[in-house]
Amino acid sequence: MDSDRIIGAGKQAAGEVQEGVGNLIGDSRTQAQGRKNQAQGEAQNQIGQLEDYIRDQPLTAAAIAVGFGWLLGRLRII
């Protein structure tokens, strides 16, 4: 487990608390900020999981990246 996953989980938990406080006091700005922090924490946690996967399975990750790039090239998205 790396720092991105730990920080992401902490930020997500803090966002949940912040949203709860916003609900309790009826402040929509605090609720929105809490939801934003939760989303940022989840994204950071997902990045950490991806880094762990790439570290554990480098050849598989490279093959997936090549396949994804080929698919995007065929669809002419990039």
N, C-alpha and C positions, 0 to 999 in steps of 0.2 A: 504494500500500500504506500502510495507516495503522497507528497504534500498537497497536490491538487485535490485528491479525494478527501483528505482530512479537512482542508480549508473549505471545500465545497459543502461537505456535510455540516460543518459549523455554521456557514453562512445560511444554509437552508433552514437549519434549526432556529437561528436567530430571526430569520424572516417569518417563520411560523409564529414565534413569540410576538414579534412586532405586529403581525396581522391580528393576532388575538387581542393585543392591547388596543389596537384601532377599533376592533369590534366592540370591546368593552366600553370604550369612551365615546364611541360613535363618530370617530374621525376617519373620513374616507381617504384622506391623504396618507395617513399612517397605514391604513389597510393596503392601499395601493403600493406603498413603498415596501411593505412586508411581502406582498406577492412578488414584487420585482426582485427582492433579495432571494426569495425562494427559487425563482427561475434562474437567477445567476448562479446560485449554489448548485442547483441540479446540473446546469451546463458545465460548471467546473468539475463536478463529480464525474460526469460522463467523459470529459476530456481525460481525466485521470485514469478511468477504466480503459479508454482507448490506448493510452500510453502503456498501461500494463499489458494489454493484449499484444501490442506491437513488440514490446520487449520480450514477451513469452513466446510469440509465434511470428518471428520476423519474415519468414518465407511466405507464409499464408497471407500475412498483411500486405506484402509486396504484390503477390498475385492478385489479391482483391483490388488493390489500387490500380494495377495495370488494367484489369478487366473493367473497372469503373471508368477509367480514362478512355479506354477503347469505346465503351458504350456511349459516353458523352460525345466523343468524336463522331461516331456514326449518327447520332441524333443532331449533330451540328449545333449544340447548345453553346459550346465555347467558341 
